[in-house]
Amino acid sequence: MHDHGVIAAIASPGGACARIVLRLSGAGSWAIVRHLTASELPMGGPVRLSVDEMDVPATLLRFAQGYTGEESAELHVPGNVLLARMVLQRLYALGARPAEPGEFTARAFDSGRLDLAEAEGVAATIHATNERELAAGRKLQSGELARRLAPITDELAQVLALVEAGIDFSEDDIRFLSAEELAHKTEALILRLRGLLDESVRFERLAHEPTIVLCGRPNSGKSTLLNALTGRRRAVVSAMVGTTRDVLEAEVVLDRGVVRVIDTAGVEMEQKDALPDVERQMRERAVAAIRAADVVVLVEEIGGTYSSALWPRSPNLFVATKSDLHAPSGIAHSHLTVSALTGSGMDDLRTRLDELAFGSRGGESLALNARHVRQIESACAELDILAREVESRMEELSAEHLRYALDALGEITGMVSPDELLGRVFATFCIGK
């Protein structure tokens, strides 16, 4: 993908800092650094760099096989951007060249230090804007996706080997897999791949603000709850039924990120009679918001009935409101009990909303980007075709579908890696990574 001369770049984030890291990689990195100092180079430790007649204190780290898998060096210099750029220009003058975006990680991939999914995890970590994205990027970078895919691809490769062996011995009428066994193994592989998709979240979803919709009967306390969550009077509150007639939206800051909370008009889902035009529009907008939401919270005053089956989808959380006006007896354990006026139970509600919006703190799901999903779905499509045609006993076609499925999964980690694909992946990186 790239030539393997010495490359150099600033590898630490911009802005004020105590030290700035300059990274070099490629055969000859140490020799270039040696030109900047009169003393013998330590493998790691303090050095004095001579740059434009200045004596620059620095810390040197040398690696026979660093992050890129090749001879590498890092110079940690005082946190002055102008000074760091002067040192970098001197490195260029001595034979290094500026690194292209993502080139350090591309070299790590070329040398086998990272697979392609792990490399994408580096990019995801760099571009993370919240705790969920950071956790997902780190999990991808750690090789979790490759570990989850490995037993599936191994099984797929074994099935392919048995089918191809049957082709080799077809003249002897020897079959290593019966049609029933091939069908069973194919269906099991499809289930495992579909399970991986179902258990995972999408990077695209991590990047947007989760939407939480408050729904319930009229005068159940939704608007008061919205005001309590935002800390300001976002919604008009009144004892009069039907005060909220449209969807109201506000941003709420939770522990791990910002969510959009939507207060819908109170509606009686049990009502079957023809509604006046205004009430019909109120219900339609509430139903549309509920269907589009990431999280649905059904709100009801203590003592009310939670007829969740009548709503467009099953709520993720039940909240019993106005605990300051009612005794706590008779409340289901699955319900959170709050008083938006006194603040009772509001901390528990915020914690629960944070978990629903951003996942359990115990262990975040594996996150897949659009490319991963596309390749897994392609593999499933090939296996679906094979499962439908397995009774035909055409080993050559069976092997072809299995190979296509294996290739699709191989592209996720770079086992099959067209140059165009690699270029698109690494172009998203910053210069010093």
Buried (B, 14 or more C-beta within 10 A) or exposed (E): BBEEEBBBBBBBEEEEEEBBBBBBBBEBBBBBBBBBBEEEBEEEEEBEBEBEEEEBEBBBBBBEEBBBBBBBBBBBBBBBEEBBEBBBEBBEEBBBBEBBBBBBBBBBBBBEBBBBBBBBBBBBBBBBEBBBBBBBBBBBBEBBBBEBBEEBBEBBBEBBEBBBBBBEEEEEEEBBBEEEBBBBBBBBBBEBBBEBBEEBBBBEEBEEBBBBBBBBBBBBBBBBBBBBBBEEEBBEBEEEEBBBBEBBBBEBEBEBBEBBBBBBBBBEBEEEEEBEEEBEBBBEBBBBBBEEBBBBBBBBBBEBEBEBEEBBEEBBBBBBBBBEEBEEEEBEEEBBBBBBBEEEBBEEBBBBBBBBBBBEEEEBBBBBBEBBBBBBBBBBBBBBBBBEEBEEEEBEBBBBBBBBBBBBBBBBBBBBBEEEBBEEBBEEBBBBB
